[in-house]
Amino acid sequence: GDTSLVDVIKLVREMKNEPRDAVWGLMSRAIGLAMSMAEGEEKLESAFKDLRFEIAESQYKKLGWDDHEAEDLNTITLRATVLAIMLGSENEDMVSQALQRFKSYKTLEEIPADRRGILLGTAVRHDGSQEIIESLIEKYKTTSDPDLQLSISGALCFTKSEKTAKMLTE
């Protein structure tokens, strides 16, 4: 049968204590679909950012940023999913923490693979300095690591800069 997006969002809100990453992936997709339908409508975009923060905050408080010994794979992947949702809310504290973490790594290869995309994407979207953009492009060209290239190309898509977007598409 047909289900309205409003009903799906209500369900997502009710599932914020869900412990399985696979379910969080579906919840994230539902919010992403709603966000795409709200694109250009500032009030709706803001409301969906608030929703992202609201649903992920309690899991974030439980999981934090860092992995711990003896955690199962679900917990590790759930942490990455929750961090991505929290950063998608564009909460200033979360963005600030992500930028600090990004800057604390000497090389991109040091960033844990499951966090690399979200940290690089946050750096592109919320710092977006020419230095960061150019260093990512140079690393993309010189690395032989396809996973790193994928993280970089995905992160560059997070730009809000028309100048950067134009440069990337030329």
Disulfide bonds with the S-S distance in Angstrom:
none
